[in-house]
Amino acid sequence: MTDTTDIKTISAPWNKDIDLQEKEYEGGFRVIRLRIKEGRRITDLELDSLTAARLGDFLKAWADDNPPPPDAEESVS
């Protein structure tokens, strides 16, 4: 049996939603799931904590180097 907990939904460009979920498998192994929804299409990416940390570091560095335009809206629910 697995448990899944919804964390946050982020609206992304081109009518995509990114659902962040924590999923715990039997034995206590936890992953963060990024579920990207585009219309009826769904792509799941499950990351362990080490991979999530490395990806997070890269995304943060990229975002710092590529700030959004002044009129951009933040879309987080």
C-alpha positions as CSV (number, residue, x, y, z in Angstrom):
1,M,0.0,0.0,0.0
2,T,1.2,3.6,-0.7
3,D,0.1,6.9,0.8
4,T,0.0,10.1,-1.3
5,T,-0.3,13.6,0.1
6,D,-1.1,16.6,-2.1
7,I,1.4,19.5,-1.4
8,K,0.8,22.2,-3.9
9,T,-0.4,23.0,-7.5
10,I,1.5,25.4,-9.7
11,S,0.0,26.8,-12.9
12,A,2.7,26.8,-15.6
13,P,2.9,28.4,-19.1
14,W,0.9,26.9,-22.0
15,N,-2.1,25.8,-19.9
16,K,-0.2,23.3,-17.8
17,D,-0.6,22.5,-14.1
18,I,2.1,20.9,-12.0
19,D,0.8,19.0,-9.0
20,L,3.4,18.4,-6.2
21,Q,2.7,15.3,-4.1
22,E,4.6,13.3,-1.5
23,K,4.3,9.6,-1.9
24,E,5.3,7.0,0.6
25,Y,5.8,3.4,-0.5
26,E,5.7,0.3,1.7
27,G,8.8,0.2,3.9
28,G,8.8,4.0,4.3
29,F,10.5,5.0,1.1
30,R,9.4,8.5,0.2
31,V,9.5,10.4,-3.1
32,I,8.2,13.7,-4.4
33,R,6.0,13.3,-7.4
34,L,5.7,16.1,-10.0
35,R,2.5,15.4,-12.0
36,I,2.4,17.6,-15.1
37,K,-1.1,17.9,-16.6
38,E,-1.7,19.3,-20.0
39,G,-5.3,18.7,-21.1
40,R,-5.9,15.0,-20.8
41,R,-2.2,14.2,-20.9
42,I,-0.4,13.4,-17.6
43,T,3.3,12.9,-17.0
44,D,4.5,11.7,-13.6
45,L,8.1,12.2,-12.4
46,E,9.0,10.7,-9.0
47,L,12.2,11.9,-7.4
48,D,14.1,10.7,-4.3
49,S,15.4,13.4,-1.9
50,L,18.9,13.5,-3.3
51,T,17.7,13.9,-6.9
52,A,15.1,16.4,-5.8
53,A,17.7,18.5,-4.0
54,R,20.1,18.4,-7.1
55,L,17.2,19.4,-9.4
56,G,16.1,22.1,-7.0
57,D,19.6,23.6,-6.8
58,F,19.8,23.7,-10.6
59,L,16.3,25.2,-11.0
60,K,17.0,27.9,-8.4
61,A,20.3,28.9,-10.1
62,W,18.6,29.0,-13.5
63,A,15.7,31.1,-12.2
64,D,18.1,33.5,-10.5
65,D,19.9,33.9,-13.9
66,N,16.6,34.3,-15.8
67,P,14.3,36.6,-13.8
68,P,10.7,36.8,-15.0
69,P,9.5,40.0,-16.8
70,P,8.1,42.7,-14.5
71,D,4.5,42.0,-15.6
72,A,4.6,38.2,-14.9
73,E,2.1,36.8,-12.5
74,E,2.8,34.2,-9.9
75,S,0.4,31.3,-10.2
76,V,0.5,29.0,-7.2
77,S,-2.4,27.5,-5.4
